């Protein structure tokens, strides 16, 4: 619908939860696909890493890579300064 109405970009959010949707949109989209990694996704990684449950940098890069592999042309993330 957005593309028909003349959108310059199509955005999918939340990012990690909808990677399958990102791929489907990419397959049919004539415009760039943006993915927004929402604050909740960011906060969960930060909280878990502060407790020592996971490696912050490794998870951050893994999620960014997964979003790109799903088909995102643009990634908006609270991790932008860390990447």
MARDRENDO-131327 format. One record per residue: y, z, x of N, C-alpha, C, O, CB in turn. Coordinates in pm, 1 decimal. Glycine has a CB too. Layout:
> nY	nZ	nX	caY	caZ	caX	cY	cZ	cX	oY	oZ	oX	cbY	cbZ	cbX
> Y	Z	X	Y	Z	X	Y	Z	X	Y	Z	X	Y	Z	X
...
END
This chain:
> nY	nZ	nX	caY	caZ	caX	cY	cZ	cX	oY	oZ	oX	cbY	cbZ	cbX
> -118.8	0.0	81.7	0.0	0.0	0.0	126.1	0.0	86.8	219.9	-75.0	59.9	-0.7	120.1	-93.3
> 128.3	83.1	189.6	245.6	89.9	277.0	272.8	-44.2	344.6	387.9	-86.2	356.7	226.6	198.7	382.9
> 166.9	-110.6	388.1	182.7	-239.1	455.9	239.3	-342.3	359.4	328.0	-419.5	396.1	48.1	-287.5	513.7
> 189.5	-344.4	237.8	238.1	-437.5	135.5	386.6	-414.7	108.3	461.0	-509.1	81.5	156.9	-422.0	5.1
> 428.9	-288.4	115.5	568.9	-254.2	89.9	658.5	-277.5	211.2	778.9	-252.9	204.3	579.3	-109.9	46.6
> 601.4	-324.7	322.7	681.0	-360.6	438.9	691.5	-256.2	547.8	784.8	-260.4	628.0	814.0	-394.0	395.5
> 598.4	-162.7	552.9	601.9	-59.1	656.9	590.2	-121.3	795.6	516.2	-217.6	816.0	488.9	43.3	635.0
> 663.7	-64.9	889.7	656.8	-109.7	1028.7	544.0	-41.5	1104.5	493.6	-94.4	1203.6	788.8	-83.8	1098.9
> 504.5	76.7	1057.1	399.3	157.8	1118.0	323.3	227.0	1005.9	381.5	263.8	903.9	458.1	262.2	1219.7
> 192.8	244.6	1025.3	112.5	323.5	932.1	72.0	450.8	1006.1	21.8	444.1	1118.3	-14.3	243.0	879.9
> 93.9	567.5	943.0	61.2	694.3	1007.8	-53.8	763.5	937.0	-60.1	768.2	814.1	183.3	785.9	1011.1
> -145.0	817.1	1017.8	-257.4	895.3	966.7	-240.8	1037.7	1018.6	-217.2	1058.7	1137.6	-396.3	833.6	1010.4
> -253.2	1135.0	929.4	-249.0	1275.9	969.3	-331.1	1357.6	872.5	-337.1	1320.8	755.2	-103.7	1328.5	974.9
> -393.9	1464.5	912.5	-405.2	1515.8	1048.7	-494.5	1426.5	1134.4	-584.0	1359.2	1083.4	-459.8	1658.4	1047.2
> -469.5	1426.7	1262.0	-536.2	1334.0	1351.7	-685.7	1351.2	1367.2	-762.0	1260.7	1333.3	-476.0	1344.1	1481.8
> -728.6	1464.3	1417.2	-869.2	1485.1	1450.9	-958.5	1481.6	1327.9	-1071.0	1432.3	1335.0	-886.4	1617.1	1522.9
> -911.7	1531.6	1218.7	-993.2	1536.1	1096.2	-1018.6	1398.6	1036.6	-1114.6	1380.5	961.6	-925.9	1623.1	992.8
> -934.5	1302.0	1068.8	-943.5	1170.7	1005.6	-963.7	1056.1	1104.3	-910.5	947.0	1083.4	-820.0	1145.4	925.9
> -1039.0	1078.8	1210.3	-1061.1	971.6	1307.0	-1131.6	851.9	1244.6	-1105.9	737.9	1283.2	-1142.1	1023.1	1424.4
> -1220.2	876.6	1148.4	-1286.9	765.6	1080.3	-1186.7	683.8	999.3	-1198.1	561.5	991.1	-1398.9	818.0	988.9
> -1090.3	750.3	940.5	-986.2	681.3	863.6	-895.9	601.7	957.5	-853.3	491.2	923.8	-902.6	782.5	781.1
> -866.8	657.0	1074.2	-786.3	585.3	1173.6	-852.4	451.6	1205.1	-785.6	348.3	1208.3	-769.0	669.9	1303.4
> -983.8	453.4	1228.4	-1055.2	329.6	1259.7	-1049.5	231.1	1143.6	-1027.0	111.8	1164.4	-1200.5	359.8	1295.2
> -1069.7	279.7	1022.4	-1065.1	191.5	904.7	-926.8	129.5	887.8	-914.9	10.3	859.4	-1103.6	269.4	777.7
> -823.7	209.3	904.9	-686.6	158.4	893.1	-660.0	55.6	1002.5	-601.8	-49.7	976.3	-583.6	274.2	901.5
> -702.2	85.6	1124.1	-682.3	-7.1	1235.9	-749.6	-141.4	1208.6	-695.6	-246.7	1242.5	-736.7	53.5	1366.0
> -867.1	-136.8	1147.6	-941.2	-259.8	1119.2	-869.9	-351.1	1020.5	-889.0	-472.6	1024.5	-1077.5	-225.9	1066.0
> -788.3	-295.0	932.2	-722.9	-376.9	829.1	-571.7	-389.2	847.0	-506.5	-463.3	773.4	-751.6	-319.2	693.3
> -516.3	-318.0	943.1	-370.8	-310.3	955.9	-313.2	-423.3	1039.8	-368.1	-460.8	1143.4	-331.5	-178.0	1016.2
> -201.9	-476.1	992.5	-128.6	-577.0	1068.9	-11.6	-513.9	1144.8	61.8	-582.9	1215.6	-77.5	-688.0	975.4
> 5.0	-383.1	1129.6	112.2	-309.5	1197.6	49.9	-199.5	1284.1	-66.7	-164.9	1265.0	213.3	-248.3	1094.1
> 125.7	-144.8	1378.3	71.6	-36.9	1462.2	27.6	84.3	1380.1	86.4	116.6	1276.8	175.6	6.4	1564.9
> -77.2	150.0	1428.9	-130.1	270.1	1364.1	-88.8	390.8	1448.2	-119.3	399.0	1567.2	-287.0	262.8	1347.9
> -18.9	484.1	1383.5	23.0	607.8	1449.4	-63.4	722.1	1399.2	-102.5	725.1	1282.5	173.5	637.1	1423.9
> -92.6	815.5	1487.4	-167.8	934.8	1449.7	-84.3	1056.2	1487.6	-31.6	1065.6	1598.5	-308.8	938.7	1519.0
> -73.6	1148.4	1393.4	0.6	1272.2	1415.4	-98.3	1386.1	1427.0	-168.5	1418.8	1331.4	102.6	1298.7	1301.1
> -103.4	1446.0	1544.4	-187.8	1563.5	1564.5	-106.2	1682.7	1515.5	-12.6	1726.6	1582.4	-232.2	1580.4	1716.9
> -141.7	1734.0	1399.9	-60.1	1833.9	1330.9	-60.3	1969.1	1401.8	-143.1	1994.9	1489.2	-109.2	1851.2	1188.9
> 33.5	2054.4	1362.8	52.0	2184.0	1428.6	-71.6	2272.8	1420.2	-97.6	2350.6	1512.0	169.8	2256.2	1367.6
> -147.4	2262.7	1313.1	-268.1	2344.3	1299.6	-372.8	2309.5	1403.4	-439.3	2398.0	1457.3	-326.8	2328.2	1161.6
> -387.6	2181.1	1431.6	-482.2	2137.9	1534.6	-437.6	2190.6	1671.5	-518.7	2240.2	1749.8	-493.9	1982.7	1536.8
> -311.1	2179.2	1697.8	-253.2	2228.8	1823.1	-271.4	2380.1	1835.6	-314.3	2429.9	1939.7	-103.5	2192.7	1831.2
> -238.6	2452.0	1729.3	-245.4	2598.8	1730.5	-386.7	2650.0	1752.4	-406.7	2749.3	1822.3	-191.3	2654.6	1600.5
> -485.1	2583.0	1693.2	-624.1	2626.2	1711.4	-666.7	2616.1	1857.1	-734.4	2705.0	1908.8	-717.7	2542.7	1624.1
> -627.2	2508.0	1923.2	-662.2	2490.3	2064.0	-591.0	2594.4	2149.7	-651.9	2654.4	2238.4	-626.4	2348.1	2111.5
> -463.2	2615.8	2123.7	-387.2	2715.7	2199.6	-449.1	2854.7	2184.5	-469.4	2924.8	2283.7	-240.3	2718.0	2153.4
> -478.9	2894.3	2061.2	-534.7	3028.0	2035.9	-671.0	3044.9	2101.8	-698.0	3147.7	2163.8	-546.5	3053.3	1885.1
> -756.7	2944.2	2088.7	-890.4	2953.3	2147.8	-883.5	2957.1	2299.8	-961.1	3028.2	2363.7	-976.8	2835.5	2102.5
> -791.5	2881.5	2357.9	-780.8	2882.0	2504.2	-724.0	3014.0	2555.3	-762.7	3060.5	2662.6	-692.9	2765.7	2551.6
> -633.4	3074.4	2480.3	-579.0	3204.9	2520.3	-686.6	3313.6	2519.5	-678.3	3409.7	2596.0	-463.9	3245.2	2427.1
> -787.4	3298.7	2433.6	-897.7	3395.0	2428.5	-1007.3	3360.7	2529.6	-1104.6	3434.8	2543.8	-956.9	3400.0	2287.3
> -991.3	3249.2	2599.3	-1089.1	3209.4	2699.0	-1210.8	3139.5	2640.8	-1312.9	3126.0	2708.3	-1132.9	3328.5	2775.6
> -1201.0	3095.3	2517.1	-1314.5	3032.0	2450.2	-1332.0	2885.4	2488.0	-1440.5	2829.7	2471.3	-1298.5	3043.4	2301.1
> -1227.1	2823.1	2538.3	-1237.2	2683.0	2577.9	-1133.9	2652.5	2684.7	-1041.2	2729.9	2708.6	-1218.6	2590.0	2456.5
> -1152.0	2539.1	2747.5	-1061.4	2492.2	2851.9	-950.9	2410.2	2785.7	-975.2	2299.5	2737.7	-1137.6	2407.8	2960.1
> -830.9	2464.6	2783.7	-716.5	2401.1	2716.9	-698.2	2255.8	2758.8	-692.2	2167.2	2673.5	-589.4	2478.6	2746.4
> -689.3	2230.4	2889.0	-661.6	2095.7	2937.6	-773.0	1997.9	2903.1	-746.5	1883.5	2866.2	-640.4	2098.0	3087.1
> -896.5	2042.5	2914.9	-1009.9	1954.7	2884.7	-1012.4	1916.7	2737.0	-1034.6	1800.4	2703.0	-1141.9	2022.6	2923.7
> -990.0	2013.7	2649.7	-992.0	1985.9	2505.6	-872.8	1899.3	2466.2	-886.5	1807.8	2385.0	-991.3	2117.5	2424.8
> -757.2	1927.4	2522.9	-637.9	1847.9	2494.9	-662.8	1700.9	2529.7	-632.5	1612.1	2450.0	-516.6	1902.4	2573.8
> -717.5	1675.8	2647.6	-743.1	1538.0	2689.4	-855.4	1474.2	2608.7	-849.2	1355.2	2577.6	-777.2	1533.7	2837.6
> -957.6	1551.4	2574.5	-1067.6	1498.1	2493.8	-1017.6	1455.3	2356.4	-1054.4	1348.4	2307.6	-1179.7	1602.7	2479.2
> -934.3	1537.4	2293.9	-882.2	1501.7	2161.6	-789.5	1381.0	2169.4	-794.3	1293.3	2083.2	-808.1	1620.6	2099.5
> -706.0	1376.2	2271.5	-616.8	1261.6	2288.3	-697.2	1133.8	2309.9	-664.8	1029.1	2253.8	-520.8	1284.8	2406.4
> -800.8	1142.6	2390.4	-887.5	1027.5	2414.4	-958.3	984.2	2286.9	-969.1	864.7	2259.6	-990.1	1059.8	2522.6
> -1006.3	1079.7	2209.0	-1074.6	1047.9	2083.0	-981.2	977.4	1985.8	-1021.3	882.8	1918.0	-1129.9	1175.1	2018.7
> -857.9	1023.0	1979.2	-760.0	959.9	1889.8	-734.6	816.1	1934.2	-730.8	725.4	1851.0	-627.0	1040.4	1887.9
> -717.3	794.9	2062.9	-694.1	660.0	2115.4	-815.1	570.4	2090.9	-799.8	455.0	2050.8	-662.3	665.5	2265.8
> -934.4	622.4	2114.6	-1056.0	543.1	2094.5	-1077.8	507.6	1948.2	-1138.2	404.9	1917.1	-1176.8	618.5	2147.1
> -1028.7	592.3	1858.5	-1041.4	563.4	1715.3	-953.0	445.8	1674.8	-976.3	383.2	1571.4	-1005.0	687.4	1632.3
> -851.5	415.7	1756.0	-768.6	299.7	1727.7	-619.4	323.8	1722.0	-544.0	232.5	1688.3	-810.0	242.6	1602.1
> -574.8	443.4	1753.8	-431.8	472.7	1746.4	-352.5	392.6	1849.2	-389.9	384.1	1966.1	-407.6	621.6	1766.9
> -243.2	334.6	1803.3	-149.4	268.2	1893.4	-43.3	366.8	1941.4	10.4	353.6	2051.4	-83.2	147.6	1823.8
> -14.1	465.7	1857.2	87.9	566.9	1884.6	27.5	703.5	1853.8	-39.7	719.9	1752.0	218.4	542.0	1799.9
> 50.7	801.3	1940.9	2.9	937.6	1916.8	122.3	1032.0	1922.6	193.2	1038.2	2023.0	-106.7	979.1	2021.1
> 143.6	1105.2	1813.9	245.9	1210.0	1809.8	172.4	1343.1	1817.3	88.9	1373.7	1732.2	335.8	1200.4	1679.2
> 203.8	1421.9	1919.2	129.6	1545.3	1942.0	219.8	1653.2	1999.6	313.7	1624.2	2073.8	11.7	1520.2	2035.3
> 190.7	1776.7	1965.0	260.0	1889.8	2025.1	221.4	1904.9	2171.9	285.5	1980.8	2244.5	228.9	2018.8	1948.4
> 119.5	1835.2	2216.2	77.2	1837.2	2356.0	155.3	1737.1	2441.2	127.6	1724.3	2560.4	-71.5	1807.9	2365.6
> 250.5	1667.0	2383.9	319.9	1558.3	2453.8	372.3	1599.6	2591.6	361.6	1522.8	2687.1	435.2	1508.7	2369.1
> 427.8	1718.4	2602.5	482.4	1762.6	2731.5	372.8	1795.9	2832.5	397.6	1797.3	2953.0	571.6	1884.3	2711.4
> 251.9	1822.6	2783.3	140.7	1860.8	2870.7	59.1	1741.9	2919.5	-16.9	1753.9	3015.6	50.3	1956.6	2798.8
> 73.9	1630.2	2855.4	-11.5	1514.4	2886.8	46.8	1434.8	3002.1	-10.9	1334.0	3042.9	-28.3	1423.7	2763.3
END
